[in-house]
Amino acid sequence: MAELRIYGLLAEFASAAELITATQRAHERGFRQMEAYTPYPVEGLTEYVGVRGRRLPLIVLGGGIVGGAGALFMQWYSSAISYPLNVGGRPYASWPAFMPIAFESTILVAAVAAVLGMFWLNGLPQPYHPVFNVPRFELASRDRFFLCIEASDPHFDLVETERFLESVGAHEVSVVKP
Amino acid sequence: MTTEAARSRESLVGDGRETLEVIGPGHTYASITDKISTIVLTQRTPRWWVVGFAISFALVMVLLYSVLLLFARGIGIWGVNVPVGWGFAIINFVWWIGIGHAGTLISAVLLLLRQQWRTSINRFAEAMTLFAVACAALYPILHLGRPWLFYWLMPYPNTFNLWPQWRSPLVWDVFAISTYGLVSLMFWYVGLIPDLATLRDRARNPIARVLFGIFAMGWRGAASHWQRYQTAYFLLAALATPLVISVHSIVGMDFAFSIVPGWHTTIFPPYFVAGAVFSGFAMVVTIAIPLRAVFGLEDFITLRHLNNMARVILATGLIVGYGYLMEIFFGWYSGHEAEWYMTINRALGPYAPAFWAMLICNVLVIQLLWSRRLRTNLVVLFIISIVVNIGMWLERFVIVVTSLHRDFVPAAWGMYYPTFWDWSTYIGTIGLFFALLFLFIRVLPMISIFEMRELVSERAEHAADVGVTPVGAEAGDD
């Protein structure tokens, strides 16, 4: 089973435009298990290799609601139930005075949710990934653009896919060990 | 000697390449990556760095000694007493936290407004924010009298069954500053991750490789990662924008919620925010001008950036000037004897020199920035930025001291004089700020590399649209 011993094929491109064209062609050909690697966020790729759904914004919204409601509840509970303290005849539940802390807490929990949510959905931290086995992949953080078609894709065939990647203008195609 | 010569030659070349674009001509993804990462990855530490760090580190020792003495003897070593109970600690707190605001403004607000000139200055401005917040947060704690009990300000289950007083702006401040510090840290770190991956891939030193690798968390620039990354980054910017406004507003409310003459005005929150942006941008300019010179970064931090920052300084300075005018107006319009006396006392009383010096620094001197020639004259701009920093410190001195030292009852009037330990603590935090900044520029990329690549690609696309030959948009040779 030679197929199982490789992770996929990594094709190198010199520009974002080349990568977008190649990714589009691969998508048209039916490849789905693939990922593009770029030195900066490239617009136009997400159509083919991006993620669908809006989970992250929902996580952030949830964080904000939890933060705001939690802080309001804490302030109301502590000053109206747990330890009512009469300060100059003001009501125990002084909603206007509770707003600043509720606001800060909304921001804090939403921001934590944004960061942790992004890490979680992206599967980070991930110290090991097969693409790092390709020596030239270190240029993905400099000036090169890569497209990796993974062996788990049903259309994947070592010889056929390599030929395809070369036909769409890959400068170099490397086998990625798992 | 050779490095000196090389550096002076480089700076000469730089001078010849001064540009009003957001980036110098001819840069590629590779040239940007190499230029910025080499500053961090070079084995040789420049001599000016060693000297600068040594001086700031010595000042950190001064801070530690001052704080140790404070813990041992109490805040009696400072000049604060009745009636002036707030003194240097609060002046410096407000000054530092104000300086921090420019970093968030540059990184968050200018990101949301899609301003291209943000890109090369946001990283070190965010670092500046973090370090300024660290310096600021020290002061209220040191000022507590029993600083080791600072955690009483936090709501936690305790054996007294007590809670913080939620109606007090001072408690709001605890939440505002800690939220601000944490959000700034997260924003900064998230922005750093792709650049840490670049450094991991470029570092030759095995220890550096491993350390950058750990903090890069396995970032590999996958398109789906970038997609979520950008969503998270924009959401963080959108959250940080109202946050930064709220933080200095709450600092303003620390004053405005009291009935002390000169503090009890509704203009304080917005006027404090404008003052914060004003002083913060001045500090960014103070740091940017020497940085670009010593590292030869004239292509990245161009005259365009400095010119724009000078404009922000002028605009916010004019708002601050309006604030001064309104303070005087409120003093008169209140019809309150103590308020009006305070207004007169500020201008003609024992602290009048500070008041007039403040007006000269923050209102008069910045009028020079109307001239584009002076805005792009680095020496003039650098001096003005320092003058603004001094002026904004004086403003906080005037607000804190002149209001407290003569309030309602003349029998309770008094004078405030800072002691040696007031000054040593203040200078010590300046040392702490610069020591952290020196460490930052040595071990982390001070300019966001991936955002600079993005900038090059955007500009190339734009050039292609208008039919000009793209400048170094395609990947360079490796």
Interface residues (C-beta under 8 A of the other chain):
Chain A: A14 S15 A16 E35 A36 Y37 T38 P39 Y40 P41 V42 L45 T46 V49 G50 V51 L56 P57 V60 M74 Q75 S78 S79 S82 Y83 L85 V87 R90 S94 A97 F98 P100 I101 F103 E104 S105 I107 L108 A110 A111 V112 A114 V115 G117 M118 F119 L121 N122 L124 P125 Q126 P127 Y128 H129 V131 F132 F137 E138 L139 A140 S141 R142 D143 R144 F145
Chain B: T28 Y29 A30 T33 D34 P155 N161 L162 W163 Q165 W166 R167 P169 V171 W172 F175 A176 T179 L182 V183 M186 F187 Y189 V190 P194 A197 T198 R200 D201 R202 G213 I214 M217 G218 W219 R220 G221 A222 A223 S224 H225 W226 Q227 R228 Y229 Q230 T231 A232 L235 L236 L239 A240 P242 L243 S246 I250 M253 F450 E451 R453 E454 S457 A473 E474 A475 G476 D478
